[in-house]
Amino acid sequence: MSDETLVLGFVVVLLVGIGLAVGSFLNVVIYRVPLGLSIVRPGSACPGCHTPIATRDNIPVLSWLVLRGRCRVCREPISPRYPSVELLNMVVWLALAWWAWQSDGLVWLLPLLLVLGSAGLALFFIDLEHHRLPDAIVLPLYPVTVAGLVLAGVMSGQWAVGSALIGGAIWVIVIGGLWLVTGGRGMGFGDVKLAPVLGVTLGWVGVSAAAVGLLVAFGTGAVVGLALMATRRAGRRTALPFGPFLLIGAAIGLWAGQAIGSAYLGLVGL
C-alpha cells in the first residue's frame, strides 16, 4: 500500500468522523438559532421529557439507530432529520474534499468550503422551515470567507482576486437588484446578505462558476415554483424561500460551472 493511499485513507476517516460530529452540532444550530437560543447552553435534551441526553446516546447516527429513533427515557420519537443532517454533512464534506483533491491548485480552498458547506446546510433547513436566513450564521461568514481566500492564496501562490470580485459583483447586482425592484417581495434581504459570500467564493474558482451557479439557482427556483403551482401546492403569490436555491446553485456552480462555461464558449466559437 502506497504512502499516498494511506494518507488518503486517513483523510477520509478524519472527514467522516469530524463531518458526522459537526453534523450533530448543526442540528443544535438549526433548532436553536431561529428561536434566539444559545447553541452552547443548556446541553442537548429530549424535546418530549426534557431529560438531558447522555453521551452514549449522542453518538451521531449510531445512537439514533440503536435507540430505534426514540428517547431512551420517555420513548418519544426522535425526528429522522437528526441523523439525516449528520449524514448529509458528512457527504458534503467528502464531496468537497474530492472536488478539491481533483482541482488543480484549489486544494487550499477546502477549509473555507467545508465551513461554507456546513453553514449552507444549516441555512438550507432553517430557510425551508422559517423562511429566513439568520444574521447569526450569515454575517460571520464574511470574515471567514476573507480569511479562507487569503489562506488559499498564500498557500497556493494563486490569487484570483479579480475573478472573485467579479463573481461577487454578479451575485450582488442580480440578487440585490431584484430585492430593490420588487421592494423585497421577490427576494428576501437575507438572500442579499448571503450573495457576496457565495459569489466571491465561486468567483475565486472562476467567473463561469459564479455565473452558472446563479443561473442554476434561478432555473431551479423557477422549475420548483412551476411544479408546486401545477400540483396546486402553491399559488402565484406564495412566498418560496430562495436561500435553498441559491445554495443548490452554488454547489452546482462549484462542481460544474467551469466545465459548463468552457463548453458554452466553445459552442459559440469563443
RADAQUI-V541006 format. One line per field, one symbol per residue. phi: phi as a letter, one per 20 degrees, with the letter a starting at -180 (. if undefined). A space follows every 10 residues. Layout:
phi=???
This chain:
phi=.fffffffff ffffffffff ffffffffff eegfemefed cfffbffedm fgefgfedeg mfffffelmc ffedmffdgf ffffffffff ffffffffff feefmdffeg gfffffffff fffgffffed lbdfgfdfff ffffffffff gffffemdde fffffffffg ffffffffff femneebfff ffffgfffff fffffrffff ffgfffgfff ffffffffff emebdfefed feggffffff fffffcgfff fffffffemd
